[in-house]
Amino acid sequence: MTYKVVLADDHYPVLEYLSASIPWDTLGLELSASCSDGREAWEACQRCRPDILLTDIGMPAMDGLELIAKARELNPQLQTIILSCHGEFEYAQKAVKLNVAEYILKESLQIDQVIAVLTEAVSRLEAKVKSRDHYLQMEKLVSQNHAAIRTRFIRMFMEQPVWDEAEWFRQAEVMGIRLERGIPYLPVLALPERSYELERRFGGAVNLQFVMDNILQEFLEIDGMIQFAFTERQFILFLPLPHLLVRNLYEDYRNQLLHVQKKSKQHLRMGISFFYGEVTPSLIELKKQLQALLDAHALRFYTAEGAIMKLTPVRTSSEDLFVHYSEILQQLRDCIQQEDSAQIAAKVREVKQYIGEQKYPVESVKSWLLKMVMELELKYVVMQNFVSNFSSERHQRSIQEFETLDQLMEWLEEFLKDKILMLRSMWKQSVRKEVAEAKRYVMNHTHEKVGMDEMARRLGLNPTHFSRMFKTETGLTFIEYVTRLKMEQARDLLNQTNLTVVEIAEQLSYDNVSYFIKLFRNFAGMTPAEFRKSI
């Protein structure tokens, strides 16, 4: 750590000698200002906030003692060193009352002596820093222990039946929690937004809890408020609402919560949402309200970030979301294959709007999306030979972490756009652009008959030359490549739709169903009917 120094002396040769001769960097010091009178030094102290002040006593505009007194008001931990003449020795004695650390006689001034005095000052500053850090650690430990007591109480309150309210009030008082009897409380659930990101940024769930506890304590200035950390990601507030309301406390509390949101965004880039229940003086009813808030997963999921919202039941749809699975999956595949990022963004907005309107159960939405993501990974990573760190566990963990529909759809859009980049990477892996263009065309036209001669004409190549080039690049003949892509799509349709074998053959442009079945058996080791039964 580097400490700042302000040097003040109206004798210019002394000022120049000290400025040039002291190895400031070696001592861990920075000479922030070198001043020739007291007023200039005082302005430097206001501007630089030094850790060490090295000053003469007798100076124009402001003497050294007045300068020390004023500078110490700015920084009570300031280390002060006086440069004194014999005639000013009595003044130097008075400086003891100002807690001056050292004084040096100018007549016997030696640079080694000044260096030694400055070294001792640095040692004292470092000791104070260590002491302050230790105090802050102890303060944090005490705060964490106090939070742990409150957490234990609120969990016990939620898990055990409340047979005797008087006994619960007594237990709360024993733990230092002052629940005022007869005072109605408004239960509030505070939730950090994107807690999975915050935990990584703050170094774990425990640190996130500590940060949230401090934010709520520092910025919520509500007399009688009681605060609990139910988990590292869930915080409960009891806001008192006396019977005699002189003013609209609901509005006051809302403004306070808005203030917390603003400050947490401003200082920590951290969003917080608040959900509240009904005001009640009854502990039993308060417990019911809290349970409802903690169980309101659908409300949280379908509410935008930065909410301040009353607990409202969310009626989820009874329709099976998977009814739309195959259709939407194919639409997303088409967007990827066409490498259309704008269309992907539009499609994701459409899906988000539909799910938001229908309000499917949260776990159903996440399961639906996970299955779709895994299908796309298998299609564009494994079967198309992309180089990728494919991990089903990673995707499952990511999807489970998301707290809102907005976050889930934001992630889906990025995932799909990443697939476009992977697809482009595959095209670039081909040495010949003609082969890449042929593969791209086949992928987008599996519903059509695509022959080698026709493809060669499209590319302006001789069919024999094109055939040889394609086999060299891919290891497959053009017809083998087309057949493989169509059989992969046939397998997907057998797995994800109720289309008959005849309908699937027609969709893939096979007029002869028997020939289609033969190709599929060669590809999958079983007939389409056998494959469907094995699913």
C-alpha positions as CSV (number, residue, x, y, z in Angstrom):
1,M,0.0,0.0,0.0
2,T,1.3,3.5,-0.9
3,Y,0.7,6.4,1.7
4,K,0.4,10.0,0.6
5,V,2.7,12.8,2.0
6,V,2.3,16.5,2.0
7,L,5.5,18.5,2.7
8,A,5.3,22.2,3.9
9,D,8.2,24.6,4.6
10,D,8.7,28.2,3.6
11,H,12.4,27.7,3.4
12,Y,12.8,26.7,-0.3
13,P,16.3,25.0,0.0
14,V,14.9,22.7,2.7
15,L,11.8,22.0,0.7
16,E,13.9,21.2,-2.4
17,Y,16.4,19.1,-0.5
18,L,13.8,16.9,1.2
19,S,11.8,16.5,-2.0
20,A,14.8,15.3,-4.0
21,S,16.7,13.4,-1.4
22,I,14.1,11.1,0.2
23,P,13.5,7.8,-1.6
24,W,9.7,8.1,-1.5
25,D,8.9,5.0,-3.6
26,T,11.3,2.8,-1.6
27,L,9.5,3.8,1.6
28,G,6.1,3.1,0.1
29,L,5.3,6.8,0.0
30,E,4.0,9.2,-2.6
31,L,4.9,12.9,-2.3
32,S,1.5,14.4,-3.2
33,A,2.4,18.0,-2.7
34,S,5.4,20.2,-1.8
35,C,4.2,23.6,-0.4
36,S,5.9,26.8,0.5
37,D,3.3,28.3,3.0
38,G,0.6,27.1,5.3
39,R,-2.4,28.1,3.3
40,E,-1.0,26.3,0.2
41,A,-0.4,23.2,2.4
42,W,-3.9,23.3,3.8
43,E,-5.4,23.4,0.3
44,A,-3.2,20.4,-0.6
45,C,-4.4,18.5,2.4
46,Q,-8.0,19.2,1.4
47,R,-7.3,18.0,-2.1
48,C,-5.0,15.0,-1.4
49,R,-6.1,13.8,2.0
50,P,-2.6,12.8,3.0
51,D,-1.6,10.1,5.5
52,I,1.6,11.9,6.6
53,L,2.1,15.7,7.0
54,L,5.7,16.9,7.3
55,T,5.6,20.6,8.2
56,D,7.6,23.6,9.4
57,I,6.0,25.6,12.3
58,G,6.8,29.2,11.3
59,M,5.2,29.8,7.9
60,P,3.3,32.7,6.3
61,A,-0.4,32.6,5.8
62,M,-0.9,29.8,8.3
63,D,1.5,28.4,10.9
64,G,2.3,24.7,11.2
65,L,0.3,24.1,14.4
66,E,-2.9,25.6,12.9
67,L,-2.3,23.5,9.8
68,I,-1.9,20.3,11.8
69,A,-5.1,21.0,13.8
70,K,-7.1,21.6,10.6
71,A,-5.6,18.7,8.8
72,R,-6.3,16.3,11.7
73,E,-9.9,17.2,11.5
74,L,-9.9,15.8,7.9
75,N,-8.0,12.7,8.9
76,P,-7.8,11.8,12.7
77,Q,-5.3,9.1,11.8
78,L,-2.9,11.6,10.2
79,Q,0.8,11.1,11.1
80,T,2.4,14.5,11.7
81,I,6.1,15.4,11.8
82,I,7.4,18.9,12.6
83,L,10.5,20.5,11.3
84,S,11.6,22.9,14.1
85,C,14.2,25.5,14.8
86,H,15.8,26.0,18.3
87,G,13.8,29.2,18.8
88,E,10.6,27.4,18.1
89,F,11.2,24.5,20.5
90,E,8.5,25.7,22.9
91,Y,6.0,25.6,20.0
92,A,7.2,22.1,19.3
93,Q,6.4,21.1,22.9
94,K,2.9,22.5,22.4
95,A,2.6,20.3,19.4
96,V,2.6,17.3,21.7
97,K,-1.0,18.2,22.6
98,L,-1.8,17.7,18.9
99,N,-0.4,14.2,18.9
100,V,2.5,15.1,16.7
101,A,4.5,11.9,16.2
102,E,8.0,13.4,15.8
103,Y,9.9,16.7,15.5
104,I,13.2,17.2,13.7
105,L,15.6,20.1,14.4
106,K,16.5,21.8,11.2
107,E,20.0,22.8,12.5
108,S,21.0,19.1,12.7
109,L,18.9,17.9,9.8
110,Q,20.2,14.6,8.3
111,I,18.4,12.8,5.5
112,D,18.9,9.4,7.3
113,Q,17.1,10.8,10.3
114,V,14.1,12.0,8.2
115,I,14.0,8.6,6.5
116,A,14.0,6.8,9.9
117,V,11.2,9.0,11.2
118,L,9.2,8.4,8.0
119,T,9.8,4.7,8.2
120,E,8.4,4.7,11.8
121,A,5.4,6.7,10.6
122,V,4.7,4.1,7.9
123,S,5.0,1.3,10.4
124,R,2.4,3.0,12.6
125,L,0.0,3.5,9.6
126,E,0.3,-0.2,8.7
127,A,-0.4,-1.2,12.3
128,K,-3.5,0.9,12.2
129,V,-4.6,-0.6,8.9
130,K,-4.1,-4.1,10.3
131,S,-6.0,-3.1,13.5
132,R,-8.8,-1.7,11.4
133,D,-9.0,-4.8,9.2
134,H,-9.1,-7.0,12.3
135,Y,-11.9,-4.8,13.7
136,L,-13.9,-5.1,10.4
137,Q,-13.4,-8.8,10.4
138,M,-14.7,-9.0,14.0
139,E,-17.6,-6.7,13.1
140,K,-18.4,-9.0,10.2
141,L,-18.2,-12.1,12.4
142,V,-20.5,-10.5,15.0
143,S,-22.9,-9.5,12.3
144,Q,-22.9,-13.0,10.8
145,N,-23.5,-14.5,14.2
146,H,-26.4,-12.1,14.8
147,A,-27.8,-13.0,11.3
148,A,-27.4,-16.7,12.1
149,I,-29.5,-16.3,15.3
150,R,-32.2,-14.6,13.3
151,T,-32.1,-17.2,10.6
152,R,-32.4,-20.0,13.2
153,F,-35.4,-18.2,14.7
154,I,-37.3,-17.6,11.4
155,R,-36.7,-21.2,10.3
156,M,-37.9,-22.5,13.6
157,F,-40.9,-20.2,13.3
158,M,-41.7,-21.6,9.8
159,E,-41.1,-25.3,10.7
160,Q,-42.8,-25.6,14.1
161,P,-46.5,-25.0,14.9
162,V,-47.4,-21.8,16.7
163,W,-49.5,-23.1,19.6
164,D,-48.8,-20.3,22.0
165,E,-48.1,-16.8,20.5
166,A,-47.0,-15.5,23.9
167,E,-44.2,-18.1,24.1
168,W,-43.0,-17.2,20.6
169,F,-42.8,-13.5,21.6
170,R,-40.8,-14.6,24.6
171,Q,-38.4,-16.7,22.5
172,A,-38.0,-13.8,20.1
173,E,-37.0,-11.4,23.0
174,V,-34.5,-14.0,24.3
175,M,-32.8,-13.9,20.9
176,G,-32.8,-10.1,20.8
177,I,-35.7,-9.9,18.3
178,R,-38.2,-7.3,19.5
179,L,-41.6,-8.3,18.1
180,E,-44.0,-5.8,19.5
181,R,-47.2,-7.5,20.6
182,G,-50.4,-6.2,19.1
183,I,-48.5,-4.3,16.3
184,P,-49.5,-5.4,12.8
185,Y,-46.6,-6.3,10.5
186,L,-46.4,-6.3,6.8
187,P,-44.4,-9.4,5.7
188,V,-42.0,-8.7,2.8
189,L,-39.9,-11.2,0.8
190,A,-36.7,-9.6,-0.7
191,L,-34.9,-11.5,-3.5
192,P,-31.6,-10.6,-5.1
193,E,-32.0,-10.7,-8.9
194,R,-29.7,-13.2,-10.9
195,S,-28.4,-14.6,-7.6
196,Y,-26.5,-17.3,-9.5
197,E,-24.4,-14.5,-11.1
198,L,-24.0,-12.5,-7.9
199,E,-22.7,-15.6,-6.0
200,R,-20.0,-16.0,-8.6
201,R,-19.2,-12.2,-8.4
202,F,-19.1,-12.0,-4.6
203,G,-17.3,-15.3,-4.1
204,G,-20.1,-17.6,-2.8
205,A,-23.6,-17.7,-1.3
206,V,-22.4,-16.8,2.2
207,N,-20.8,-13.5,0.9
208,L,-24.0,-12.8,-1.1
209,Q,-26.0,-13.1,2.1
210,F,-23.7,-10.8,3.9
211,V,-23.9,-8.2,1.1
212,M,-27.8,-8.4,1.0
213,D,-28.0,-8.1,4.8
214,N,-25.9,-5.0,4.8
215,I,-27.8,-3.4,1.9
216,L,-31.1,-3.9,3.6
217,Q,-29.9,-2.6,7.0
218,E,-28.1,0.4,5.5
219,F,-30.7,1.7,3.1
220,L,-34.0,0.7,4.7
221,E,-34.5,3.4,7.3
222,I,-37.7,2.0,8.9
223,D,-38.1,2.2,12.7
224,G,-39.0,-1.2,14.2
225,M,-38.2,-3.2,11.0
226,I,-37.1,-6.8,11.7
227,Q,-34.9,-8.5,9.1
228,F,-34.2,-12.2,8.6
229,A,-32.1,-14.2,6.1
230,F,-34.2,-17.2,5.5
231,T,-31.7,-18.6,3.0
232,E,-28.7,-17.1,1.2
233,R,-31.1,-16.0,-1.5
234,Q,-34.3,-15.3,0.4
235,F,-34.7,-12.4,2.9
236,I,-37.7,-11.7,5.1
237,L,-38.7,-8.3,6.4
238,F,-41.3,-7.5,9.0
239,L,-42.4,-3.9,8.5
240,P,-44.5,-2.5,11.4
241,L,-47.7,-0.7,10.6
242,P,-49.2,0.9,13.8
243,H,-53.0,1.1,14.1
244,L,-52.9,4.9,14.1
245,L,-51.6,5.8,10.7
246,V,-50.6,9.5,10.7
247,R,-49.5,9.2,7.1
248,N,-49.7,6.6,4.3
249,L,-47.1,4.1,5.5
250,Y,-47.7,1.9,2.5
251,E,-46.5,4.7,0.2
252,D,-43.6,5.5,2.5
253,Y,-42.5,1.9,2.5
254,R,-42.8,1.6,-1.2
255,N,-40.6,4.7,-1.6
256,Q,-38.1,3.1,0.8
257,L,-38.0,-0.1,-1.2
258,L,-37.5,1.9,-4.4
259,H,-34.6,3.7,-2.7
260,V,-33.0,0.4,-1.9
261,Q,-33.3,-0.8,-5.5
262,K,-31.8,2.4,-6.8
263,K,-28.8,2.3,-4.3
264,S,-28.1,-1.4,-4.9
265,K,-28.0,-0.9,-8.6
266,Q,-25.9,2.3,-8.3
267,H,-23.3,0.9,-6.0
268,L,-23.2,-2.8,-6.6
269,R,-24.9,-3.4,-10.0
270,M,-27.3,-5.6,-8.2
271,G,-31.1,-5.9,-8.7
272,I,-33.6,-6.7,-5.9
273,S,-37.2,-7.6,-6.1
274,F,-39.7,-7.3,-3.3
275,F,-43.0,-9.2,-2.8
276,Y,-45.3,-8.5,0.2
277,G,-48.3,-10.1,1.8
278,E,-51.2,-8.8,4.0
279,V,-50.8,-6.8,7.2
280,T,-51.6,-8.8,10.3
281,P,-51.0,-8.6,14.1
282,S,-51.3,-12.4,14.4
283,L,-48.2,-14.6,14.4
284,I,-50.2,-17.5,13.0
285,E,-51.5,-15.4,10.1
286,L,-48.0,-13.9,9.6
287,K,-46.6,-17.4,9.2
288,K,-49.2,-18.3,6.6
289,Q,-48.4,-15.1,4.7
290,L,-44.7,-16.0,4.8
291,Q,-45.3,-19.5,3.6
292,A,-47.3,-18.2,0.7
293,L,-44.6,-15.7,-0.3
294,L,-41.9,-18.4,-0.1
295,D,-44.0,-20.8,-2.3
296,A,-44.9,-18.1,-4.9
297,H,-42.5,-19.5,-7.5
298,A,-44.8,-18.9,-10.4
299,L,-45.4,-15.3,-9.4
300,R,-41.6,-14.7,-9.3
301,F,-41.1,-16.5,-12.6
302,Y,-43.7,-14.5,-14.5
303,T,-42.8,-11.1,-12.9
304,A,-40.2,-8.8,-14.5
305,E,-37.1,-8.0,-12.6
306,G,-37.1,-5.1,-10.1
307,A,-40.6,-5.8,-8.9
308,I,-42.3,-4.3,-5.8
309,M,-45.5,-6.4,-5.9
310,K,-48.2,-7.7,-3.6
311,L,-48.6,-11.5,-3.4
312,T,-51.1,-12.5,-6.0
313,P,-52.0,-16.1,-6.8
314,V,-50.9,-17.2,-10.4
315,R,-53.3,-19.6,-12.1
316,T,-51.1,-21.8,-14.2
317,S,-52.3,-23.4,-17.5
318,S,-53.5,-27.0,-17.4
319,E,-52.5,-27.4,-21.1
320,D,-49.5,-29.6,-21.9
321,L,-46.7,-27.3,-23.2
322,F,-45.2,-30.3,-25.0
323,V,-48.1,-30.2,-27.5
324,H,-46.2,-27.4,-29.3
325,Y,-42.8,-28.9,-28.9
326,S,-42.1,-30.3,-32.4
327,E,-43.5,-27.3,-34.2
328,I,-41.4,-24.8,-32.2
329,L,-38.3,-27.0,-32.3
330,Q,-38.5,-27.2,-36.1
331,Q,-39.0,-23.4,-36.4
332,L,-35.9,-22.8,-34.3
333,R,-33.9,-25.3,-36.4
334,D,-35.0,-23.4,-39.5
335,C,-33.8,-20.1,-38.0
336,I,-30.4,-21.7,-37.2
337,Q,-30.0,-23.3,-40.6
338,Q,-30.9,-20.0,-42.3
339,E,-28.4,-18.3,-40.0
340,D,-31.0,-15.6,-39.3
341,S,-30.2,-14.0,-35.9
342,A,-33.0,-11.4,-36.3
343,Q,-35.5,-14.2,-36.9
344,I,-34.2,-16.0,-33.8
345,A,-34.8,-12.9,-31.7
346,A,-38.3,-12.5,-33.1
347,K,-39.1,-16.2,-32.5
348,V,-37.9,-16.1,-28.9
349,R,-40.0,-13.1,-28.3
350,E,-43.0,-14.9,-29.7
351,V,-42.4,-18.0,-27.5
352,K,-41.8,-15.8,-24.5
353,Q,-45.1,-13.9,-25.0
354,Y,-47.1,-17.2,-25.5
355,I,-45.6,-18.8,-22.4
356,G,-46.2,-15.6,-20.4
357,E,-49.8,-15.4,-21.5
358,Q,-50.6,-19.1,-20.8
359,K,-48.5,-19.2,-17.6
360,Y,-47.5,-22.9,-17.7
361,P,-46.0,-24.4,-14.4
362,V,-42.4,-23.3,-13.9
363,E,-40.9,-26.8,-13.9
364,S,-42.9,-27.7,-17.0
365,V,-41.4,-24.7,-18.9
366,K,-37.8,-25.6,-17.7
367,S,-38.2,-29.3,-18.7
368,W,-39.6,-28.3,-22.1
369,L,-36.8,-25.9,-22.7
370,L,-34.1,-28.4,-21.5
371,K,-35.4,-31.1,-23.9
372,M,-35.3,-28.7,-26.8
373,V,-31.8,-27.5,-26.0
374,M,-30.5,-31.0,-25.8
375,E,-32.2,-31.9,-29.1
376,L,-30.5,-28.9,-30.8
377,E,-27.1,-29.8,-29.2
378,L,-27.3,-33.3,-30.5
379,K,-28.3,-32.1,-33.9
380,Y,-25.8,-29.4,-34.4
381,V,-22.9,-30.6,-32.2
382,V,-22.7,-34.3,-32.2
383,M,-24.3,-35.3,-35.6
384,Q,-22.7,-32.4,-37.5
385,N,-19.3,-33.1,-35.9
386,F,-18.8,-29.7,-34.2
387,V,-15.9,-29.2,-31.8
388,S,-17.7,-28.4,-28.6
389,N,-17.6,-28.9,-24.8
390,F,-21.0,-30.6,-24.9
391,S,-22.4,-31.0,-21.4
392,S,-26.0,-31.9,-20.6
393,E,-25.4,-31.3,-16.9
394,R,-24.1,-27.8,-17.6
395,H,-27.3,-26.9,-19.5
396,Q,-29.5,-28.4,-16.9
397,R,-27.8,-26.5,-14.1
398,S,-28.0,-23.3,-16.0
399,I,-31.7,-23.6,-16.8
400,Q,-32.5,-24.5,-13.2
401,E,-30.7,-21.4,-11.9
402,F,-32.9,-19.0,-13.8
403,E,-35.5,-17.2,-11.6
404,T,-37.7,-15.5,-14.2
405,L,-39.0,-16.2,-17.7
406,D,-37.1,-13.1,-18.9
407,Q,-33.8,-14.6,-17.8
408,L,-34.7,-18.0,-19.3
409,M,-35.6,-16.5,-22.7
410,E,-32.6,-14.2,-22.7
411,W,-30.4,-17.3,-22.3
412,L,-32.3,-19.2,-25.0
413,E,-31.7,-16.4,-27.5
414,E,-28.0,-16.4,-26.8
415,F,-27.8,-20.2,-27.0
416,L,-29.5,-20.2,-30.4
417,K,-27.3,-17.4,-31.8
418,D,-24.3,-19.4,-30.6
419,K,-25.5,-22.3,-32.7
420,I,-25.4,-20.1,-35.7
421,L,-21.8,-19.3,-35.0
422,M,-21.1,-23.0,-34.7
423,L,-22.8,-23.7,-38.0
424,R,-20.7,-21.0,-39.7
425,S,-17.6,-22.6,-38.1
426,M,-18.6,-25.9,-39.7
427,W,-18.8,-24.3,-43.1
428,K,-15.4,-22.7,-42.7
429,Q,-13.9,-26.1,-41.8
430,S,-14.4,-27.2,-45.4
431,V,-11.5,-26.4,-47.6
432,R,-13.7,-25.9,-50.6
433,K,-16.5,-23.3,-50.4
434,E,-18.5,-25.3,-53.0
435,V,-18.7,-28.3,-50.6
436,A,-19.8,-26.0,-47.7
437,E,-22.5,-24.5,-49.9
438,A,-23.7,-27.9,-51.0
439,K,-24.0,-29.1,-47.4
440,R,-25.8,-25.9,-46.4
441,Y,-28.3,-26.3,-49.3
442,V,-29.0,-30.0,-48.4
443,M,-29.6,-29.1,-44.8
444,N,-32.2,-26.5,-45.7
445,H,-34.0,-28.7,-48.4
446,T,-34.4,-32.2,-46.8
447,H,-38.1,-32.0,-47.9
448,E,-37.0,-31.9,-51.6
449,K,-35.3,-34.4,-53.9
450,V,-31.7,-33.2,-54.3
451,G,-29.6,-35.1,-56.9
452,M,-25.8,-34.8,-57.4
453,D,-26.1,-33.6,-61.0
454,E,-28.6,-30.9,-60.1
455,M,-26.3,-29.8,-57.2
456,A,-23.3,-29.7,-59.5
457,R,-25.2,-27.5,-61.9
458,R,-26.2,-25.1,-59.1
459,L,-22.6,-24.7,-58.2
460,G,-21.4,-24.4,-61.9
461,L,-19.2,-27.5,-61.6
462,N,-18.7,-30.7,-63.7
463,P,-20.7,-33.5,-61.9
464,T,-17.7,-35.9,-61.9
465,H,-15.4,-33.2,-60.5
466,F,-18.0,-32.2,-57.9
467,S,-18.5,-35.9,-56.8
468,R,-14.8,-36.4,-56.4
469,M,-14.4,-33.2,-54.5
470,F,-17.3,-33.9,-52.1
471,K,-16.1,-37.4,-51.3
472,T,-12.6,-36.1,-50.6
473,E,-13.9,-33.3,-48.3
474,T,-16.5,-35.3,-46.3
475,G,-15.6,-39.0,-46.6
476,L,-19.1,-39.6,-48.0
477,T,-20.6,-39.5,-51.5
478,F,-23.1,-36.7,-52.1
479,I,-26.0,-39.2,-52.1
480,E,-24.8,-40.8,-48.9
481,Y,-24.6,-37.4,-47.2
482,V,-28.2,-36.5,-48.4
483,T,-29.5,-39.9,-47.2
484,R,-27.9,-39.5,-43.8
485,L,-29.4,-36.1,-43.2
486,K,-32.9,-37.3,-44.3
487,M,-32.6,-40.4,-42.0
488,E,-31.6,-38.2,-39.1
489,Q,-34.7,-36.0,-39.7
490,A,-36.9,-39.2,-40.0
491,R,-35.6,-40.3,-36.7
492,D,-36.5,-37.0,-35.1
493,L,-40.0,-37.1,-36.6
494,L,-40.6,-40.6,-35.4
495,N,-39.5,-39.6,-32.0
496,Q,-41.3,-36.2,-31.7
497,T,-44.5,-36.5,-33.8
498,N,-47.4,-38.8,-34.4
499,L,-46.9,-38.7,-38.2
500,T,-47.3,-42.1,-39.9
501,V,-44.3,-43.7,-41.6
502,V,-46.0,-43.0,-45.0
503,E,-46.4,-39.3,-44.1
504,I,-42.8,-39.0,-42.9
505,A,-41.6,-40.7,-46.2
506,E,-43.6,-38.2,-48.2
507,Q,-42.4,-35.2,-46.1
508,L,-38.8,-36.3,-46.9
509,S,-39.7,-36.6,-50.6
510,Y,-39.6,-40.4,-50.8
511,D,-42.3,-41.7,-53.2
512,N,-41.5,-45.4,-52.5
513,V,-42.3,-46.2,-48.8
514,S,-40.6,-49.6,-49.0
515,Y,-37.4,-47.9,-50.3
516,F,-37.6,-45.4,-47.4
517,I,-38.0,-48.2,-44.9
518,K,-35.0,-50.0,-46.3
519,L,-32.8,-46.8,-46.1
520,F,-34.0,-46.3,-42.5
521,R,-33.1,-49.9,-41.5
522,N,-29.6,-49.4,-42.9
523,F,-29.3,-46.2,-40.9
524,A,-30.8,-47.2,-37.6
525,G,-30.5,-51.0,-37.6
526,M,-34.3,-51.3,-37.3
527,T,-37.5,-50.4,-39.2
528,P,-39.3,-47.1,-38.5
529,A,-42.1,-49.0,-36.7
530,E,-39.5,-50.9,-34.6
531,F,-37.7,-47.7,-33.7
532,R,-40.9,-46.0,-32.6
533,K,-41.8,-48.9,-30.4
534,S,-38.3,-48.8,-28.8
535,I,-38.7,-45.1,-27.7
